Amino acid sequence: MGRGENPWWQTSKTPKSGFILGGIWVFLGSARAVAAIGEPIGWSLIIGLLTALLGAAYWVSALLLRRRQRSQADEE
């Protein structure tokens, strides 16, 4: 991995976009999971939890990107 390349796991380009997209996905996943409570088949619940997990991945990626930018700013 060269200096200008992003890691394969990085889902967001900037920390701000990662936090926003992560919040949207977590909200949508939570809403779907809550709406699915009480249904006989839990597919909506599973999809909601997976969607919320995707949002958490965006948050982790944004947090790591923010920490990397801060450490680079401290080095300069």
N, C-alpha and C positions, 0 to 999 in steps of 0.2 A: 504494500500500500504506500503510494507516494505521498508527498506532503500535501498536494492539492486534492486528493481523493477523499470522498466520504466513506465511512465504514459501511459494510453491507447491511447492518442492522439499523442504521439511522433512517428514521421515517420522516423526519422534518428537515427543512432547509434552514430555518431560523428558530430560535427558542420561542419567540412570540407565536409563530404559526403552529408550532408543536403544542404549546399550552392551549391555544384556542381550539385546534382540531381535536386534541385529546379531551377537552371539556365537552365538546359537542358529541363525540362518540360515547363517552361515559354517560352523558345525560340520555342519549337515545337508547343505549343499552339498558340503563336502569329503568327507563320508562317502559321499555318492552318487557323486561323481566317482571316488573310490578304488575303490568297489565295481564301477564300470563298466569299469575297466581290463581289457583283454583281450576284451571283447565285440566281436563282429563289427560291430555297428551302434553308433555312438557317441552315440546320442540321450541316453542316461543321463548320459554325460559332459558333453554340452552343457547339459542341464538342471541338473546339479550345479554347473557353472561359473556359469550364470546365477543360481542360487540363492545362491552365494557372493558374486556381484556385488551382489545385493540386500542381503546382510548388510553388505557394505562401504559401501553407500549409507546404511544405518542408522548405521554408525559415523561416517561423515563428517558426517551431519546432527547426530548427538549431540555431536560434537566442536565443530562450529560454534556450536551452541546453548550449549554450556558456555562457549566463549570469549566469546559475546555477553553471557551472564549475568555473567561475571567483569568485563568491561569496564564494564558498567552499574554494578556494585558499586564499582568503582574511581572512577567519576565522582561517586558520591554521597558 
